[in-house]
Amino acid sequence: MSVQTPESSVTNSAPVASDFEAKSVDMWHRGSAWILGPLLIGMVAVVLATASDYANELNAKLFHTFFLAPILIVPLGFVLLTYVSRRYFAGTQGSGIPQTIAAINEVSDSKTSYLLSLRIMIGKILLTVGGLAVGASIGREGPTVQVGASIMHMFYGRGPFQGTEQRRILLLAGGAAGIAAAFNTPLAGIMFAIEELSKHHVFNANSSSLVTVIVSGLIPLALLGNYTYFGSSGTNLEWDSGMSTILICGIVGGMAGGVFSRILLAVSFDTTSKLAKFIGRRPLAFAALCGLGVALLGLATDHLVFGTGYQPTRSMLEESGSLPWYFGIAKLLATLLSSMSGIAGGVFAPSLAVGAGIGDNLAALLPTSYAPHSAIVLLTMAAYLSGVTRAPVTAFIIMMEMTDSHHMLLPLMAASVVASAASKLISPVPLYHALSQKFIPPQ
């Protein structure tokens, strides 16, 4: 019969204490990532939203005070932003969604750190706000995705977050939280991660991912109040009688979005034409020319194409008013030039503005018996966004949540699906996934 001595008791308890300590540390790391991470994403999203609104207001006041100010400020601003991006914040140019997709699909930690980091987060915020301040036709939603993924990437390598799969889980959750916090659309955030960010990987929408989206969305609600991005739309469309309207809006909006994507990808991947060689040799001069084009479009449209396009779009939806007939095409061109220039900034919000302009044109052409004006605008906004991104589920959910149009679910869904198919005929490769190839660093 063996007798347990005090020494053996201490020895046996040591593994238990060690195991308890390891589990405690593991729980601490998990709690930090899934609670502190989304809290930071929500707060940074609020800071970016507030700063972007201020930049838009500053831009409007300055440009309306001095009529020819855009001719000077926009081109010089594009040059400065392109220089700073290339010199100090490489990896911040463009939307931020392609960078996030590239990081999720990459297997090297060093390559991921090149695309998502504290440096990238700071640069993305500063450059996006700067772009809006000088009148670029960009949005803050894509940048918020890269910022959200960068914040969650900071927790990688700690505790249980080791290896490629854990890194992808963190980045997908961060990107989803970014969309949710930027638009106040939690469901769209989850769907965006499933449909767009994780196209090549299975997205496990577990409780941790859902907590990330929920917590990040609570911060804007607490600080900015409960709101819908474009207000509340009371419009409706009967499913059976509105089928022809849905098809028209879906086809036209989707093809327009496909044209935008096709041109942007052609310029981005062209390496042989004179334009491509000019961009390669003189990137700052090309940025200046793009800025000049945006400035001229702004002057021609009474400054309507500058910034996100949020104000004219919301005014039209809430008041059922009309925009100038040229707004849609002018906004499309301004967004295309801004995206081609190399500055930081997304295309989500400007795409919705373009869709609103095209929808306004369709509403003027279609007989009044077809559908209410605001219903046609909503359908075309969803269709154009679906055509640009080729993410139809995300497109109709974003529109439904941003305008509180749950009663328009089926029409928005149908228009988005039709638009994605129409866009594919013009631009076979999805925009963000094609652009992500440009952000994979060399070996």
C-alpha positions as CSV (number, residue, x, y, z in Angstrom):
1,M,0.0,0.0,0.0
2,S,1.5,3.3,-1.1
3,V,1.4,6.4,1.0
4,Q,1.1,9.8,-0.7
5,T,3.7,12.1,0.8
6,P,3.3,15.9,0.8
7,E,6.1,16.1,-1.9
8,S,4.2,13.7,-4.2
9,S,1.0,15.7,-3.7
10,V,2.7,18.9,-4.7
11,T,4.2,17.2,-7.8
12,N,0.8,15.9,-8.9
13,S,-0.8,19.2,-8.5
14,A,1.8,21.0,-10.6
15,P,0.4,19.8,-14.0
16,V,-3.1,20.7,-12.9
17,A,-2.0,24.2,-12.0
18,S,-0.1,24.5,-15.2
19,D,-3.1,23.4,-17.3
20,F,-5.3,25.8,-15.5
21,E,-2.9,28.6,-16.2
22,A,-2.6,27.7,-19.8
23,K,-6.4,27.6,-20.2
24,S,-6.7,31.0,-18.4
25,V,-4.2,32.6,-20.8
26,D,-6.0,31.0,-23.7
27,M,-9.3,32.4,-22.5
28,W,-7.7,35.8,-22.1
29,H,-6.4,35.9,-25.6
30,R,-9.8,34.8,-27.0
31,G,-11.7,37.4,-25.0
32,S,-9.2,40.1,-26.1
33,A,-9.6,39.2,-29.8
34,W,-13.4,38.7,-29.9
35,I,-14.4,41.6,-27.5
36,L,-11.6,44.2,-27.6
37,G,-11.0,43.7,-31.4
38,P,-14.6,44.5,-32.4
39,L,-14.8,47.4,-29.9
40,L,-11.7,48.9,-31.6
41,I,-13.2,48.3,-35.0
42,G,-16.5,50.1,-34.0
43,M,-14.6,53.0,-32.5
44,V,-12.3,53.4,-35.5
45,A,-15.3,53.2,-37.8
46,V,-17.0,56.0,-35.9
47,V,-13.8,58.1,-36.1
48,L,-13.5,57.5,-39.8
49,A,-17.2,58.2,-40.5
50,T,-17.1,61.5,-38.5
51,A,-13.8,62.6,-40.1
52,S,-15.2,61.7,-43.5
53,D,-18.4,63.7,-42.9
54,Y,-16.3,66.7,-41.8
55,A,-14.0,66.3,-44.9
56,N,-17.1,66.4,-47.1
57,E,-18.4,69.5,-45.4
58,L,-15.1,71.2,-45.7
59,N,-14.8,70.3,-49.3
60,A,-18.3,71.6,-50.1
61,K,-17.7,75.0,-48.3
62,L,-14.4,75.5,-49.9
63,F,-15.5,74.6,-53.5
64,H,-18.7,76.7,-53.2
65,T,-16.7,79.7,-51.9
66,F,-14.2,79.8,-54.8
67,F,-15.7,78.6,-58.1
68,L,-12.4,77.6,-59.7
69,A,-10.9,76.1,-56.5
70,P,-11.5,72.5,-57.7
71,I,-9.2,73.0,-60.8
72,L,-6.4,73.7,-58.4
73,I,-7.2,71.6,-55.3
74,V,-8.4,68.3,-56.8
75,P,-5.4,67.6,-59.1
76,L,-2.8,68.7,-56.5
77,G,-4.6,66.7,-53.9
78,F,-4.5,63.6,-56.0
79,V,-0.8,64.1,-56.6
80,L,-0.1,64.5,-52.9
81,L,-2.2,61.6,-51.9
82,T,-0.7,59.3,-54.5
83,Y,2.9,60.3,-53.5
84,V,2.2,59.8,-49.8
85,S,0.5,56.4,-50.5
86,R,3.4,55.1,-52.6
87,R,6.2,56.6,-50.4
88,Y,4.9,55.9,-46.9
89,F,1.9,53.7,-47.0
90,A,2.3,51.1,-49.8
91,G,-0.6,48.8,-49.8
92,T,-3.2,51.4,-49.0
93,Q,-4.2,52.4,-52.5
94,G,-7.7,51.7,-53.7
95,S,-10.6,50.2,-51.9
96,G,-9.0,48.0,-49.3
97,I,-11.2,45.0,-50.0
98,P,-8.8,43.5,-52.6
99,Q,-6.0,43.8,-50.1
100,T,-8.1,42.0,-47.5
101,I,-9.0,39.2,-50.0
102,A,-5.3,38.9,-50.9
103,A,-4.3,38.6,-47.2
104,I,-7.0,35.9,-46.6
105,N,-5.8,33.9,-49.6
106,E,-2.1,34.3,-48.8
107,V,-0.2,31.7,-46.7
108,S,2.8,33.8,-45.7
109,D,2.6,35.8,-42.5
110,S,5.1,38.3,-43.8
111,K,3.0,38.9,-46.9
112,T,-0.1,39.3,-44.8
113,S,1.6,41.9,-42.6
114,Y,2.5,43.8,-45.8
115,L,-1.2,44.3,-46.4
116,L,-2.7,44.5,-42.9
117,S,-1.0,46.3,-40.1
118,L,-1.1,49.3,-37.8
119,R,0.8,51.3,-40.4
120,I,-1.8,50.3,-43.1
121,M,-4.7,51.2,-40.7
122,I,-3.3,54.7,-39.9
123,G,-2.5,55.4,-43.6
124,K,-5.8,54.2,-44.8
125,I,-7.7,56.4,-42.5
126,L,-5.6,59.5,-43.2
127,L,-5.6,59.0,-47.0
128,T,-9.3,58.2,-47.3
129,V,-10.3,61.3,-45.3
130,G,-7.8,63.3,-47.4
131,G,-9.3,62.0,-50.6
132,L,-12.8,63.1,-49.5
133,A,-11.4,66.5,-48.5
134,V,-10.0,67.2,-51.9
135,G,-13.2,66.1,-53.7
136,A,-12.4,62.5,-54.8
137,S,-15.4,60.4,-55.7
138,I,-14.7,57.7,-53.1
139,G,-16.3,56.0,-50.1
140,R,-15.1,55.0,-46.7
141,E,-16.8,51.6,-46.5
142,G,-14.1,49.6,-48.4
143,P,-11.3,51.2,-46.3
144,T,-13.2,50.3,-43.2
145,V,-13.0,46.6,-44.3
146,Q,-9.2,46.8,-44.5
147,V,-9.0,48.7,-41.2
148,G,-11.2,46.1,-39.5
149,A,-9.1,43.2,-40.9
150,S,-5.9,45.1,-39.8
151,I,-7.2,45.4,-36.2
152,M,-8.1,41.7,-36.0
153,H,-4.7,40.8,-37.5
154,M,-3.0,42.4,-34.5
155,F,-4.3,39.5,-32.4
156,Y,-2.7,36.9,-34.7
157,G,0.2,35.0,-33.2
158,R,-1.1,35.3,-29.7
159,G,-2.4,32.4,-27.7
160,P,-4.7,30.1,-29.7
161,F,-4.5,32.3,-32.8
162,Q,-1.7,30.4,-34.6
163,G,-1.5,29.1,-38.2
164,T,-3.1,29.9,-41.5
165,E,-6.7,28.9,-40.6
166,Q,-6.8,31.0,-37.5
167,R,-5.5,34.0,-39.3
168,R,-8.2,33.6,-41.9
169,I,-10.9,33.4,-39.2
170,L,-9.6,36.6,-37.7
171,L,-9.4,38.5,-41.0
172,L,-12.8,37.4,-42.2
173,A,-14.4,38.4,-38.9
174,G,-12.6,41.8,-39.1
175,G,-13.7,42.5,-42.6
176,A,-17.3,41.5,-41.8
177,A,-17.3,43.8,-38.8
178,G,-15.9,46.6,-40.9
179,I,-18.8,46.5,-43.3
180,A,-21.3,46.1,-40.5
181,A,-19.9,49.1,-38.6
182,A,-19.5,51.3,-41.7
183,F,-23.1,50.9,-43.0
184,N,-24.9,49.9,-39.7
185,T,-25.8,46.7,-41.5
186,P,-24.9,43.7,-39.4
187,L,-26.5,41.1,-41.6
188,A,-24.8,42.5,-44.7
189,G,-21.5,42.2,-42.8
190,I,-21.9,38.5,-42.3
191,M,-23.1,37.9,-45.9
192,F,-20.2,40.0,-47.3
193,A,-17.7,37.7,-45.5
194,I,-19.5,34.6,-46.8
195,E,-20.0,35.8,-50.4
196,E,-17.0,38.0,-51.1
197,L,-14.2,37.7,-48.7
198,S,-14.3,33.9,-48.3
199,K,-15.1,32.9,-51.9
200,H,-12.2,30.5,-51.9
201,H,-12.5,29.3,-48.3
202,V,-15.4,28.1,-46.1
203,F,-16.5,30.9,-43.7
204,N,-17.4,29.4,-40.3
205,A,-20.1,31.9,-39.1
206,N,-19.7,30.7,-35.5
207,S,-20.6,32.6,-32.3
208,S,-17.2,34.3,-32.2
209,S,-17.7,35.8,-35.6
210,L,-21.2,36.8,-34.8
211,V,-20.1,38.5,-31.6
212,T,-17.4,40.4,-33.6
213,V,-20.0,41.8,-35.9
214,I,-22.5,42.6,-33.2
215,V,-20.1,44.3,-30.9
216,S,-18.5,46.4,-33.7
217,G,-22.0,47.4,-34.7
218,L,-23.0,48.4,-31.2
219,I,-20.4,51.1,-30.9
220,P,-21.8,53.3,-33.8
221,L,-25.3,52.7,-32.4
222,A,-24.1,53.9,-29.0
223,L,-22.2,56.9,-30.3
224,L,-24.3,57.9,-33.3
225,G,-27.7,56.6,-32.4
226,N,-29.9,54.0,-34.2
227,Y,-30.1,55.1,-37.8
228,T,-30.5,53.8,-41.4
229,Y,-27.8,55.0,-43.8
230,F,-30.2,56.4,-46.4
231,G,-33.2,56.9,-44.1
232,S,-36.4,54.9,-44.2
233,S,-38.0,54.2,-47.6
234,G,-41.7,53.6,-47.6
235,T,-41.9,52.6,-51.2
236,N,-43.3,49.2,-52.3
237,L,-43.5,47.1,-55.5
238,E,-45.8,44.3,-56.1
239,W,-43.9,41.2,-57.1
240,D,-46.2,40.1,-59.9
241,S,-46.9,43.5,-61.5
242,G,-43.4,44.7,-61.1
243,M,-41.5,41.9,-62.8
244,S,-40.8,43.9,-66.0
245,T,-39.5,46.8,-63.9
246,I,-37.2,44.4,-62.0
247,L,-35.8,43.0,-65.2
248,I,-35.2,46.4,-66.7
249,C,-33.5,47.8,-63.6
250,G,-31.5,44.6,-63.1
251,I,-30.2,44.4,-66.7
252,V,-29.4,48.1,-67.1
253,G,-27.9,48.5,-63.7
254,G,-25.9,45.3,-64.0
255,M,-24.5,46.1,-67.4
256,A,-23.5,49.6,-66.3
257,G,-21.7,48.1,-63.3
258,G,-20.0,45.6,-65.6
259,V,-18.8,48.4,-67.8
260,F,-17.3,50.1,-64.8
261,S,-15.5,47.0,-63.7
262,R,-14.3,46.1,-67.2
263,I,-12.7,49.5,-67.7
264,L,-11.1,49.6,-64.2
265,L,-9.6,46.1,-64.6
266,A,-8.4,46.9,-68.2
267,V,-6.5,49.9,-66.9
268,S,-5.2,48.1,-63.8
269,F,-3.8,45.1,-65.6
270,D,-2.8,46.7,-68.9
271,T,1.0,46.6,-69.3
272,T,1.6,47.1,-73.0
273,S,-0.4,50.2,-74.2
274,K,0.9,53.7,-74.3
275,L,-1.4,54.6,-71.3
276,A,0.1,51.8,-69.2
277,K,3.6,52.9,-70.0
278,F,2.8,56.5,-69.2
279,I,1.2,55.4,-65.8
280,G,4.3,53.3,-65.0
281,R,6.7,56.1,-65.8
282,R,4.7,59.1,-64.5
283,P,2.3,57.9,-61.8
284,L,2.0,61.4,-60.3
285,A,1.3,63.0,-63.6
286,F,-1.4,60.4,-64.3
287,A,-2.9,61.1,-60.8
288,A,-2.9,64.8,-61.7
289,L,-4.8,64.2,-64.9
290,C,-7.3,62.0,-63.1
291,G,-7.8,64.7,-60.6
292,L,-8.3,67.3,-63.3
293,G,-10.9,65.1,-64.9
294,V,-12.8,64.8,-61.6
295,A,-12.5,68.6,-61.1
296,L,-14.0,69.4,-64.6
297,L,-16.8,66.9,-64.0
298,G,-17.5,68.6,-60.6
299,L,-17.6,72.0,-62.2
300,A,-19.9,70.8,-65.0
301,T,-22.3,69.2,-62.5
302,D,-22.4,72.0,-59.9
303,H,-20.1,69.9,-57.5
304,L,-22.6,66.9,-57.4
305,V,-19.9,64.3,-58.2
306,F,-17.5,65.2,-55.4
307,G,-17.3,63.0,-52.4
308,T,-19.4,59.9,-51.7
309,G,-22.7,61.1,-53.3
310,Y,-24.5,60.5,-50.1
311,Q,-26.4,63.8,-49.8
312,P,-28.0,63.9,-53.3
313,T,-28.8,60.2,-53.1
314,R,-30.5,60.5,-49.7
315,S,-32.4,63.6,-50.6
316,M,-33.8,61.9,-53.7
317,L,-34.8,58.8,-51.8
318,E,-36.5,60.7,-48.9
319,E,-38.1,63.5,-51.0
320,S,-38.7,61.4,-54.2
321,G,-37.0,64.2,-56.1
322,S,-35.0,64.0,-59.3
323,L,-31.3,64.5,-59.9
324,P,-30.0,66.1,-63.1
325,W,-30.2,63.6,-66.0
326,Y,-26.4,63.6,-66.3
327,F,-25.7,62.8,-62.6
328,G,-25.4,59.0,-63.0
329,I,-22.9,58.9,-65.9
330,A,-20.9,61.9,-64.5
331,K,-20.7,60.1,-61.1
332,L,-19.6,56.9,-62.8
333,L,-16.8,58.7,-64.6
334,A,-15.7,60.6,-61.5
335,T,-15.5,57.3,-59.5
336,L,-13.7,55.6,-62.3
337,L,-11.1,58.4,-62.5
338,S,-10.7,58.4,-58.7
339,S,-10.2,54.6,-58.6
340,M,-7.8,54.6,-61.5
341,S,-5.6,57.4,-60.0
342,G,-4.1,55.2,-57.3
343,I,-5.4,57.1,-54.3
344,A,-7.0,55.3,-51.3
345,G,-10.8,55.1,-51.3
346,G,-13.7,52.7,-51.8
347,V,-16.4,52.4,-54.5
348,F,-19.3,51.1,-52.4
349,A,-21.0,54.5,-51.6
350,P,-20.2,56.1,-54.9
351,S,-21.6,53.0,-56.7
352,L,-24.9,53.5,-54.8
353,A,-25.0,57.1,-56.0
354,V,-24.3,56.0,-59.6
355,G,-27.1,53.5,-59.3
356,A,-29.5,56.2,-58.0
357,G,-28.6,58.4,-60.9
358,I,-29.2,55.7,-63.5
359,G,-32.4,54.7,-61.7
360,D,-33.6,58.2,-61.8
361,N,-33.1,58.2,-65.6
362,L,-35.0,54.9,-65.9
363,A,-37.9,56.3,-63.8
364,A,-38.1,59.2,-66.2
365,L,-38.2,56.9,-69.2
366,L,-40.6,54.2,-67.9
367,P,-44.4,54.8,-67.8
368,T,-45.6,55.9,-64.4
369,S,-47.8,52.8,-64.2
370,Y,-44.7,50.5,-64.1
371,A,-43.5,51.3,-60.6
372,P,-43.1,54.2,-58.1
373,H,-40.1,56.4,-58.7
374,S,-38.3,55.5,-55.5
375,A,-38.8,51.8,-56.1
376,I,-37.1,52.1,-59.5
377,V,-34.2,54.0,-57.9
378,L,-33.8,51.4,-55.1
379,L,-33.8,48.5,-57.5
380,T,-31.2,50.1,-59.8
381,M,-29.0,51.0,-56.8
382,A,-28.9,47.4,-55.8
383,A,-28.5,46.3,-59.4
384,Y,-25.5,48.6,-60.1
385,L,-23.8,47.6,-56.8
386,S,-24.3,44.0,-57.7
387,G,-23.0,44.6,-61.2
388,V,-19.8,46.2,-59.9
389,T,-19.1,43.7,-57.1
390,R,-20.7,40.6,-58.5
391,A,-21.9,40.0,-54.9
392,P,-25.7,40.0,-55.4
393,V,-26.7,38.7,-51.9
394,T,-24.6,41.4,-50.2
395,A,-26.0,44.0,-52.6
396,F,-29.7,43.4,-51.9
397,I,-29.2,43.0,-48.1
398,I,-27.2,46.2,-47.9
399,M,-29.9,48.1,-49.8
400,M,-32.6,46.5,-47.6
401,E,-30.8,47.4,-44.4
402,M,-29.6,50.8,-45.5
403,T,-33.1,52.0,-46.5
404,D,-35.2,49.9,-44.1
405,S,-36.9,48.4,-47.1
406,H,-37.6,44.9,-45.8
407,H,-40.9,44.8,-47.7
408,M,-38.8,45.2,-50.9
409,L,-36.8,42.0,-50.2
410,L,-37.9,39.9,-53.1
411,P,-37.7,42.6,-55.8
412,L,-34.3,43.7,-54.6
413,M,-33.1,40.1,-54.5
414,A,-34.3,39.5,-58.1
415,A,-32.8,42.7,-59.5
416,S,-29.5,41.9,-57.9
417,V,-29.3,38.4,-59.3
418,V,-30.3,39.6,-62.8
419,A,-27.7,42.4,-62.5
420,S,-24.9,40.0,-61.5
421,A,-25.7,37.8,-64.6
422,A,-25.8,40.8,-66.9
423,S,-22.5,42.1,-65.5
424,K,-20.8,38.8,-66.1
425,L,-21.5,39.1,-69.8
426,I,-19.4,42.3,-69.9
427,S,-16.8,41.7,-67.1
428,P,-16.4,37.9,-66.6
429,V,-14.0,38.3,-63.6
430,P,-15.3,39.7,-60.3
431,L,-13.7,43.1,-59.6
432,Y,-12.4,42.6,-56.1
433,H,-10.9,39.2,-56.7
434,A,-9.2,40.3,-59.9
435,L,-7.7,43.4,-58.2
436,S,-6.6,41.3,-55.2
437,Q,-3.9,39.7,-57.5
438,K,-2.2,43.1,-57.7
439,F,-1.7,43.3,-53.9
440,I,0.1,40.0,-53.5
441,P,3.7,41.0,-52.8
442,P,6.5,39.5,-54.8
443,Q,8.3,36.4,-53.5
